[in-house]
Amino acid sequence: MPRILIADDENAIRVGFKEYAEFLGFEVTEAKDGMEAVSFCREHDFDVIIMDVMMPRMDGFTAVKEIKKIKDIPVLMLSARSEEYDKLFGFEVGVDDYVTKPFSPKEVIARINVIINRNNTKTEKHDDLTHDIYTFNGLSVDITARIVMVDGVAAELTPKEYDLLFYMVKNKGIALSREKLLTNVWGFDFYGDDRTVDTHIKTLRMNLGNYKDCVVTLRGVGYRFEDRY
């Protein structure tokens, strides 16, 4: 039974979602604010977290950063705001997906199923991976260990930035459309759009430092990873 933690200071939202999710066979735990969500994550494991942005005591972004320090749990962020800055910041702290309020519980469950299925697929394939390392000057990408080194310093990427970089490195020198990246990195059933790719590319480049130009923009097409300095 998939376990969901929903953190939102609005009781009606928590109760309404919990009722719908439990009807579909999910196990749901409620948290009234970010601090309570962090506490629950220290004591229990969850398959996915639904996290509101604006909450008392500790906001959603801060809570996600604290949770990511102790456990790598996928996060679906809820927000009453739809500005690109909020989404960009959310992806930077490790959010997997983003939904703007008001939302449909049916849509949220669909997004959660995509996240859970994607993570289960990664787990099943983990034992079949060979130790795969890409190096270029001071850039080292260890795909198997999920470690990226930039001039001797470990880069702190979000889970989705790791996935995006690894896919591009594996397809080095190949033109990759935004649609292809969405399909192969986010999954066939992802509900986002092309701007999701552009947002993640922007933050990925920032984290690659001197090697940001290895991610080349192909105007009107998408992106390509290549050896450039």
Order of alpha helices (4+ residues) and beta strands (2+ residues): beta-alpha-beta-alpha-beta-alpha-beta-alpha-beta-alpha-beta-beta-beta-beta-alpha-beta-alpha-alpha-beta-beta
